[in-house]
Amino acid sequence: MAGHSHAKNIMHRKGAQDAKRGRIFAKVIREITVAAKQGLPDPNFNPRLRAAVKAALSINMTRDTIDRAIKKAVGNEAGSDYVEVRYEGYGPYGVAVIVEALTDNRNRTAPEMRSAFSKYGGALGETNSVSFMFSRLGVIAYPLSVASEDAMLEAAIEAGADDAVTTEDGHEVHTTLENLFAVRDAMEAKFGTPESAKMEWRPSTTVALDEEKATAILKLIDALEDNDDVQNVYANFDIPEAVLAKLSA
């Protein structure tokens, strides 16, 4: 199991879901706020906001909550002044880590990132210190049930995507940043709303981890994800299925 993102690779961890639900809501609301401030407050004319609203609805956030977040951003109310920040560094055993955050206080977030890396055997680096080991691409995800592998690939190419990859976990349509929203809209017209559509960092190479090493790096990923300012965490580790099974036991 490749460690390109927290969400796809920490599936073995169970429990504490209710405690994390509030954090998930807060992170999505921040994304809605930033998207609304950077563009028009109407999702129909703001692709990033439209994606954020769909993400909010997918986790059962109410329309009232979404509308309040948009109005807060448009009105420049207190607590809506977030900036996008990327942190990069190395976790234990040389695993490269990229953290994307939305913060209203860099002087708070940076020390917290540095502390988390240090506490769990890593070190925070400079900007671009590890991003060269990753590719930046748009990823549109669909469940296997919506189409065959050939149909998905054909539709993706027609929509202007670079590729479509099908695994036992589902379909992924890959595209560039510039084409992400256009491709998403075209795929949505054909197959319905995707499970997700966003930019991701994908590692060019991965570091294979045994059980001990996997446990160590996952503690760091957990600590980073639990920070309220953090939106996404990506890392270039790979957990073999046999090791994953032991961790899940």
KAFEN-V292041 format. One line per field, one symbol per residue. phi: phi as a letter, one per 30 degrees, with the letter a starting at -180 (. if undefined). A space follows every 50 residues. Layout:
# KAFEN-V292041
phi: ???
This chain:
# KAFEN-V292041
phi: .dcdadddbcdddbiiddddedddedddddddddddddbddcedcbeddd ddddddddcidddddddddddddddhdeicccbdbccbacddiiddbcbc bbbcaddcdeddddddeddcibadcdeidbddcbccbdbccbddddaddd dddddddddjddabbcbddkcbccadedcedddedddddccjdddaaadb ccddbbcdbdddddddddddeeddddddddcbbbbccbceedddddddd
